């Protein structure tokens, strides 16, 4: 009945994670409810029960996430500061294309078309409890392509040249693979290393702390600030649902709101 279901959802919200570290998110609970609701709706249609007890279940409200990110000048200042750091090429491409950590680490040489100057997201490399490599992206919308500017082309050419040099130097000790971002011995970067090194570089150059994922959000907010549409931002970042794009970036449009405020103030000004 309804009371049993409500108790179930309340318990999952408080302590529903398999690892014992708290409850399920409001979004996950909604997925659970939708599945149960559809199942019970079939039971109603087949006259196994009289009504759907899931109809009036109360779930916690979805919380809008607030993301820390860099504005335009902060992004430029950061990239200038880390120009000589090991991970500069990775930081630059992440900020330029709004890539996920799994996407930037999943880049292989077949993702780079030097002739037509294009970068295509084909692979991902991530870590949960162990490294997971996939020859497909998060969603179909994540399989996207970007034009490469001259700086990016030069950056990739330099990385390729360094790879050739390392292979020649280390010979049999080189770890053979097609990944672009890796150590001198060819071993691909661990995802956790990227996160920790980014945090250290922020501290080293006295920048405010943001998560590595914040570079992706910096890209999205800059696109929004420059007047690109939500559809443009959705396609650039590879969001499956435009509502996700709207939820994250629409409230960051501070300059437009300031312009609206100033326009209204001038319109209503009494001399």
Residue, then its C-alpha position, 0 to 999 in steps of 0.5 A: x500500500x501507499x504507506x509501505x511505499x512511502x516508508x521504502x522511499x524514505x528509507x532509501x533517501x536516508x540510507x539507500x547506498x550499497x556502500x553504506x555511505x548515506x542515502x540515494x539522491x533525489x534524482x535516483x529516487x525519482x528513477x526508482x519511483x518511475x519504474x515502480x509506478x509503471x509496474x503498478x500501473x500495469x497491475x491496475x490495467x490488468x485488474x490485479x489491484x484497484x489503484x496505483x499506490x505510487x500515485x501520491x508518494x512524496x519524494x524529496x525535492x531536486x536540489x539545483x547544483x551550484x558549480x564553482x568555475x572560472x570567469x573569462x579573465x580567470x580562465x585566461x590567467x590560469x592558462x597563462x600561469x600554467x603554460x609551462x606545467x606538465x598538464x597545460x595541454x590537457x588543461x587548455x583542451x579541457x577549457x576550450x572544448x568543455x571536455x569531461x575528465x573521462x573524455x580528455x583522458x580517453x583521447x587517442x590519436x585516431x581522435x585527431x584529424x590533422x588534415x581536416x583539423x578536427x577532434x572527435x570524441x570516440x573513447x573514454x577513460x575513467x575510474x570507479x574502483x578500477x580503470x575503465x576504458x570504453x570505445x564509446x562515449x557517455x551518450x550518443x550526444x557525447x560523440x561530438x566533433x570540434x574544429x581544431x584551431x592552429x594552437x591546438x593543432x600545434x599542441x597535438x603535433x608537439x605531443x606526437x613528437x614527444x611520444x616518438x622521442x620517448x619511444x625511441x629513447x625507452x625502446x622495449x621499456x615503453x608502454x605501447x598504446x594510442x592514448x595521447x595524455x600519458x607519462x614519458x614511459x607511455x603509461x596513461x595518466x591515472x584519472x585521480x592524478x589529474x584531479x590531484x595535480x590540478x588542485x596542486x597547480x591551483x594552489x601553486x599559482x594562488x587561484x581559487x579552488x574549483x574541481x577539475x570538472x569546473x574547467x568544463x563548467x567554465x567553458x559552458x558559462x563562457x559560451x553562455x556569456x558570449x551569447x550562444x544559445x542553450x542549444x549551442x551549449x548543449x551540443x558543444x558540451x554533449x548534454x543528452x538533455x537540454x534541460x540539464x544545460x538550462x539547469x546548470x548555466x541559465x542562472x549564471x547569466x549575470x551580465x544579461x541580468x545586469x543589462x536588463x536591470x540597467x535597461x529597466x532602471x533607465x526606462x523607469x527613471x523619473x527626472 
